Amino acid sequence: QLQASGGGLVQTGGSLRLSCAASGRTFSRYNMAWFRQAPGKEREFVAGITWNGGTNYYQDSVKGRFTISRDNTKNTVWLRMDSLKPEDTAVYYCAADSRGIRIVTDRRVYNYWGQGTQVTVSS
């Protein structure tokens, strides 16, 4: 029901745009987020957006470089990633929170997940 895409291999300083296409439910009423998981590390919050796109929240390490956005008419959420660094290398997952009002960073709150897309940043 959540399909992430857009990952790939990019050099340091490059850009990628990840997409998360939703289907089967009214995701337009859900807060959405992107998480990432690097090898040997826990899955961590990257960015979140409220159901109406009115509020965004970012992990400190990506502020000013990443932008989360959504278009509810297309049931799609994007993560634009600029100035990529090797430490951004991870599998990126989109997630939906059907119950929350505000954006939360705890992955246990999110009840729908995409399959993940690999982002690799070479130095």
Secondary structure as a PSIPRED ss2 file (coil, helix, strand):
# PSIPRED VFORMAT (PSIPRED V4.0)

   1 Q C   1.000  0.000  0.000
   2 L E   0.000  0.000  1.000
   3 Q E   0.000  0.000  1.000
   4 A E   0.000  0.000  1.000
   5 S E   0.000  0.000  1.000
   6 G C   1.000  0.000  0.000
   7 G C   1.000  0.000  0.000
   8 G E   0.000  0.000  1.000
   9 L E   0.000  0.000  1.000
  10 V E   0.000  0.000  1.000
  11 Q E   0.000  0.000  1.000
  12 T C   1.000  0.000  0.000
  13 G C   1.000  0.000  0.000
  14 G C   1.000  0.000  0.000
  15 S C   1.000  0.000  0.000
  16 L E   0.000  0.000  1.000
  17 R E   0.000  0.000  1.000
  18 L E   0.000  0.000  1.000
  19 S E   0.000  0.000  1.000
  20 C E   0.000  0.000  1.000
  21 A E   0.000  0.000  1.000
  22 A E   0.000  0.000  1.000
  23 S C   1.000  0.000  0.000
  24 G C   1.000  0.000  0.000
  25 R C   1.000  0.000  0.000
  26 T C   1.000  0.000  0.000
  27 F H   0.000  1.000  0.000
  28 S H   0.000  1.000  0.000
  29 R H   0.000  1.000  0.000
  30 Y C   1.000  0.000  0.000
  31 N E   0.000  0.000  1.000
  32 M E   0.000  0.000  1.000
  33 A E   0.000  0.000  1.000
  34 W E   0.000  0.000  1.000
  35 F E   0.000  0.000  1.000
  36 R E   0.000  0.000  1.000
  37 Q E   0.000  0.000  1.000
  38 A C   1.000  0.000  0.000
  39 P C   1.000  0.000  0.000
  40 G C   1.000  0.000  0.000
  41 K C   1.000  0.000  0.000
  42 E C   1.000  0.000  0.000
  43 R C   1.000  0.000  0.000
  44 E E   0.000  0.000  1.000
  45 F E   0.000  0.000  1.000
  46 V E   0.000  0.000  1.000
  47 A E   0.000  0.000  1.000
  48 G E   0.000  0.000  1.000
  49 I E   0.000  0.000  1.000
  50 T C   1.000  0.000  0.000
  51 W C   1.000  0.000  0.000
  52 N C   1.000  0.000  0.000
  53 G C   1.000  0.000  0.000
  54 G C   1.000  0.000  0.000
  55 T C   1.000  0.000  0.000
  56 N E   0.000  0.000  1.000
  57 Y E   0.000  0.000  1.000
  58 Y E   0.000  0.000  1.000
  59 Q C   1.000  0.000  0.000
  60 D H   0.000  1.000  0.000
  61 S H   0.000  1.000  0.000
  62 V H   0.000  1.000  0.000
  63 K C   1.000  0.000  0.000
  64 G C   1.000  0.000  0.000
  65 R C   1.000  0.000  0.000
  66 F E   0.000  0.000  1.000
  67 T E   0.000  0.000  1.000
  68 I E   0.000  0.000  1.000
  69 S E   0.000  0.000  1.000
  70 R E   0.000  0.000  1.000
  71 D E   0.000  0.000  1.000
  72 N C   1.000  0.000  0.000
  73 T C   1.000  0.000  0.000
  74 K C   1.000  0.000  0.000
  75 N C   1.000  0.000  0.000
  76 T E   0.000  0.000  1.000
  77 V E   0.000  0.000  1.000
  78 W E   0.000  0.000  1.000
  79 L E   0.000  0.000  1.000
  80 R E   0.000  0.000  1.000
  81 M E   0.000  0.000  1.000
  82 D C   1.000  0.000  0.000
  83 S C   1.000  0.000  0.000
  84 L C   1.000  0.000  0.000
  85 K C   1.000  0.000  0.000
  86 P H   0.000  1.000  0.000
  87 E H   0.000  1.000  0.000
  88 D H   0.000  1.000  0.000
  89 T C   1.000  0.000  0.000
  90 A E   0.000  0.000  1.000
  91 V E   0.000  0.000  1.000
  92 Y E   0.000  0.000  1.000
  93 Y E   0.000  0.000  1.000
  94 C E   0.000  0.000  1.000
  95 A E   0.000  0.000  1.000
  96 A E   0.000  0.000  1.000
  97 D E   0.000  0.000  1.000
  98 S C   1.000  0.000  0.000
  99 R C   1.000  0.000  0.000
 100 G C   1.000  0.000  0.000
 101 I C   1.000  0.000  0.000
 102 R C   1.000  0.000  0.000
 103 I C   1.000  0.000  0.000
 104 V C   1.000  0.000  0.000
 105 T C   1.000  0.000  0.000
 106 D C   1.000  0.000  0.000
 107 R H   0.000  1.000  0.000
 108 R H   0.000  1.000  0.000
 109 V H   0.000  1.000  0.000
 110 Y C   1.000  0.000  0.000
 111 N C   1.000  0.000  0.000
 112 Y E   0.000  0.000  1.000
 113 W E   0.000  0.000  1.000
 114 G C   1.000  0.000  0.000
 115 Q C   1.000  0.000  0.000
 116 G C   1.000  0.000  0.000
 117 T E   0.000  0.000  1.000
 118 Q E   0.000  0.000  1.000
 119 V E   0.000  0.000  1.000
 120 T E   0.000  0.000  1.000
 121 V E   0.000  0.000  1.000
 122 S E   0.000  0.000  1.000
 123 S C   1.000  0.000  0.000
